[in-house]
Amino acid sequence: MPFEQQINTLYQMRFLNNEGDDIDVFTSLLNELAYNGGNNVILDLCSIFEDDIEESSAAEDMIETIFYIAKRNGLEQGMYVLAQGITRLLPQAKSWAKTLLKTLLNGEEFISPFTDALGKVDSNTKQTIINIFIEIKKGFSNYNEKINKILDQIS
């Protein structure tokens, strides 16, 4: 894995609560991955999320990096890798999984490729994502139309 050191450093720094942890270093590593990493890096980034991350901007930057990598390396494949990666956020980062999916729903360009990806992932992964979408619908009615459209297309 060509970016193993960067991923390991991000994982160790994810809470940004150890001496020497620096948001600028964290962001710099994400930028390096964004500009040089392939879609496979998305799985590794999904493994870093924790709901207990103190600095929410760090997790938000990871989400932004995931979508940037997917756009740069082929959105269809990137959304497929992201769909696989969602399960890596669970259970330790369920709220970030919801945030990631809401970000996806806010980006019209991501919805169709992600919907296609859901048709290709294994049934457990697909059901996990469906369940998260249902939770989002319960708490955020402004996403209902988009979620219903996705659910209709994958049923």
DAWO-V191933 format. One record per residue. RES is the residue in one letter. PSI is psi in degrees with one decimal (NA if undefined). Layout:
res=RES psi=PSI
res=RES psi=PSI
This chain:
res=M psi=114.4
res=P psi=-21.6
res=F psi=23.9
res=E psi=-42.0
res=Q psi=-44.5
res=Q psi=-43.4
res=I psi=-44.9
res=N psi=-41.4
res=T psi=-44.0
res=L psi=-42.3
res=Y psi=-44.5
res=Q psi=-31.1
res=M psi=-3.6
res=R psi=-30.0
res=F psi=-15.7
res=L psi=40.1
res=N psi=10.1
res=N psi=152.6
res=E psi=131.9
res=G psi=-15.4
res=D psi=133.8
res=D psi=126.2
res=I psi=-31.7
res=D psi=-39.8
res=V psi=-43.5
res=F psi=-48.6
res=T psi=-39.0
res=S psi=-41.6
res=L psi=-41.6
res=L psi=-40.4
res=N psi=-41.4
res=E psi=-44.0
res=L psi=-40.3
res=A psi=-41.5
res=Y psi=-17.8
res=N psi=-17.8
res=G psi=150.6
res=G psi=179.0
res=N psi=-26.2
res=N psi=-24.0
res=V psi=-25.1
res=I psi=-41.8
res=L psi=-44.2
res=D psi=-41.2
res=L psi=-37.9
res=C psi=-29.9
res=S psi=-14.6
res=I psi=-27.1
res=F psi=142.0
res=E psi=141.0
res=D psi=-19.8
res=D psi=12.2
res=I psi=122.4
res=E psi=-41.6
res=E psi=96.4
res=S psi=-26.8
res=S psi=-27.1
res=A psi=-46.2
res=A psi=-38.5
res=E psi=-38.3
res=D psi=-36.0
res=M psi=-41.3
res=I psi=-46.5
res=E psi=-40.6
res=T psi=-42.1
res=I psi=-48.2
res=F psi=-33.7
res=Y psi=-46.4
res=I psi=-45.9
res=A psi=-43.6
res=K psi=-39.1
res=R psi=-29.8
res=N psi=7.7
res=G psi=106.8
res=L psi=-39.6
res=E psi=-50.4
res=Q psi=-38.5
res=G psi=-40.4
res=M psi=-31.6
res=Y psi=-45.5
res=V psi=-39.8
res=L psi=-44.0
res=A psi=-41.6
res=Q psi=-35.9
res=G psi=-22.3
res=I psi=-38.8
res=T psi=-21.7
res=R psi=-14.3
res=L psi=-12.5
res=L psi=141.6
res=P psi=-8.1
res=Q psi=-14.1
res=A psi=45.3
res=K psi=-39.4
res=S psi=-33.0
res=W psi=-31.4
res=A psi=-42.5
res=K psi=-43.8
res=T psi=-40.9
res=L psi=-44.6
res=L psi=-35.7
res=K psi=-38.1
res=T psi=-43.0
res=L psi=-45.1
res=L psi=-26.9
res=N psi=-14.8
res=G psi=98.9
res=E psi=-34.8
res=E psi=-17.8
res=F psi=-23.3
res=I psi=-50.6
res=S psi=-48.2
res=P psi=-33.9
res=F psi=-39.4
res=T psi=-44.3
res=D psi=-40.7
res=A psi=-37.1
res=L psi=-26.4
res=G psi=-11.8
res=K psi=-18.2
res=V psi=165.5
res=D psi=161.5
res=S psi=-33.6
res=N psi=-44.0
res=T psi=-45.1
res=K psi=-45.9
res=Q psi=-37.4
res=T psi=-45.2
res=I psi=-39.7
res=I psi=-44.6
res=N psi=-39.6
res=I psi=-42.0
res=F psi=-41.2
res=I psi=-40.3
res=E psi=-40.7
res=I psi=-43.6
res=K psi=-39.9
res=K psi=-34.8
res=G psi=-17.7
res=F psi=84.7
res=S psi=-19.6
res=N psi=-12.7
res=Y psi=-4.7
res=N psi=-47.9
res=E psi=-47.1
res=K psi=-42.8
res=I psi=-44.1
res=N psi=-40.2
res=K psi=-44.9
res=I psi=-48.9
res=L psi=-38.8
res=D psi=-38.7
res=Q psi=-25.8
res=I psi=-3.6
res=S psi=NA
